[in-house]
């Protein structure tokens, strides 16, 4: 008989991980209490510690890479706008000089 893989809710994981982080009881005791393998609790604890810094990051702060991409995009859009103005000006002058629209 194949045993179905267990899945836990994020609330349950947080509760067990918080208890493991407090270190008021051993991981083995927590595992017995909640019916979870000790290795799983250790993994959740390691993930919590590794992701702890992300909790304090400002959600509206842009990464350096995103900021550079936006600056490059703005620069390219500015260049395109300048070229469009120049083309429109040259078309107008061409029509004034030769009397008809330029053939493109």
N, C-alpha and C positions, 0 to 999 in steps of 0.2 A: 504494500500500500504506500502510495506516494504522499508525503506530508505536504500540505499547502504552505507556501511561503508566508511568513507573518509580516504584516505591515502595521506601522504605528502612526498615529496622528502626530502632527507637529506639536500640539499641546502636551501630549504624553511625553514626547521626546524632550521637550523643554523642562517639564517637571522632573524627569529622571536626571537629566543633565545638570540641572540646578542643584539637585540633592548631591550629585557626585562632586560638583564644584565646591560645595560647602565643606566636604570632607568630614562630616559629623559621623558618618559610618563608612565602612569599607565598600569598595565596589562589589565585592562578593555578596555582602549583606544586601546591598541595593538590588543586585541581580536576583537574589532569591525573593526579595520582597515584591518585585514587579514582574518576575517571570521572564526576564530578558537575559541573554548571555552576557557575561562580564566583558567580553571583547567588544560587543556592540556598544555597551555603555562607555567603554574607553574611547571608542571611535567618535561617539557623539560628543564626549568631553573635549577631545582634541579638535573637532570641528568648531565647537563653541569658542574655544580659546583662540583658534586661528581666525575666526570671523569676528572676533570682539571689536577690532578696530573699525570695521565697516559700520558698526552701529553708530559711531560718533561722527561719521562723515556727513557733511551737509548735503542734502539731496539736490540742491540747486547749484552746487559747485561743479563746474565743468572740468573735465580732465584736460591735461596739457595737449593731448593729441586732438581732441575735439576742438579746442580753441584754435590750434594751428590750421585745422581743416576749414574752420569758419573764416579765418583771416584770408586764407588762400582763395576761398570761394568769393569773398567780398572783393578781393583784388581783381579776380577774373571778371566778375560782373561789372566792375568799374571800367575795366579795359573795353569790354564789349559795348558798354554804353557810350564811351568816348568814340569808338569806331563807328557806331551807328550815327552819331551826330555828324561826324566827318563825312560819312557817305551821303547823308541827306543834304549837307551843305554842298558837296561836290555835284550832286545831281541837280540841285537848284541852279548852281552857277553854270553847269553845262547847258541846261535848258535856256538860260539867259543869253549865253554866248551863241549857241548853235540853233536855237529856236525849236528844238524837239528833244524828247526824252532820250537818254542814252540807251543803247541796246546792250542788254546784259547777257 
